[in-house]
Amino acid sequence: MRTVVAVYTGQGLADPLKAVFKEKLPNVRLVNIIDDSLIGDVVQAGHVPPGVARRLVQYYHNAEELGADVILNTCSSVGEVVDRASSLIGIPIVKIDQAMAANAAAEFSTIAVLATLPSTLDPTMRLISKEASLLGKEIHLIQGLAIGAFDSLVGGRPEEHDRILLETAKRISGEADVLVLAQGSMARMAQSLHEATGKPVLSSPHLGVEQVKAVLEQLDREQAGSNS
């Protein structure tokens, strides 16, 4: 049985992702490492401070010790740590938003990125830009920061969070070809946002787990080849 270790910076995505794994990779052992102090430190600093990066790298090492075949980094705010840490870790690390960003860059030209935190919005936009550059493609990015939505959510007002997100999506969607949800926790609103704006909506959980599945299948092929 293959093992995937998912590393979380907060609590909100663990249960939804567990359901996606059950659907797409039912025979995989999923282990969660959750440190919800990480996103708090990122939000307070406005970027990924060195202490958060060090703890993340330690969790990646812990995942290796747990017998992981693949690590899933579930937080877009800290995805750039993966780029620096991959050479230190002996197993693949999948960024949950990598496939989403690649899809957006390949399929669309004017891309609106929706987020509730600047610390997530900026790295997601950089990731999409990087994917477009790899394709040699010019794209236009529209910033969609849903100001106040995150505070509403952590303050126990999810309805207010959803309202702000919806209003922000309507405001930025006019010129956009697609809406990209920068945080995996927003995936539950994808259908509502699509219905409100009429635009395609990309979210990371399903696409991220599909990428994990592809990596595991490649590992299986390599193992079969080495055994033959």
HELIX and SHEET records of a PDB file:
HELIX    1   1 ALA A   14  LYS A   24  1                                  11    
HELIX    2   2 SER A   37  ALA A   45  1                                   9    
HELIX    3   3 PRO A   50  GLU A   65  1                                  16    
HELIX    4   4 SER A   76  VAL A   78  5                                   3    
HELIX    5   5 GLY A   79  ALA A   85  1                                   7    
HELIX    6   6 SER A   86  LEU A   88  5                                   3    
HELIX    7   7 GLN A   98  GLU A  107  1                                  10    
HELIX    8   8 PRO A  118  LEU A  134  1                                  17    
HELIX    9   9 ALA A  149  VAL A  154  1                                   6    
HELIX   10  10 PRO A  158  ILE A  172  1                                  15    
HELIX   11  11 GLY A  184  MET A  189  5                                   6    
HELIX   12  12 ALA A  190  THR A  197  1                                   8    
HELIX   13  13 SER A  204  ASN A  227  1                                  24    
SHEET    1   A 4 ARG A  29  ILE A  34  0                                        
SHEET    2   A 4 THR A   3  TYR A   8  1                                        
SHEET    3   A 4 VAL A  70  ASN A  73  1                                        
SHEET    4   A 4 ILE A  93  LYS A  95  1                                        
SHEET    1   B 4 HIS A 140  LEU A 145  0                                        
SHEET    2   B 4 THR A 110  ALA A 115  1                                        
SHEET    3   B 4 VAL A 178  LEU A 181  1                                        
SHEET    4   B 4 VAL A 201  LEU A 202  1                                        
END                                                                             
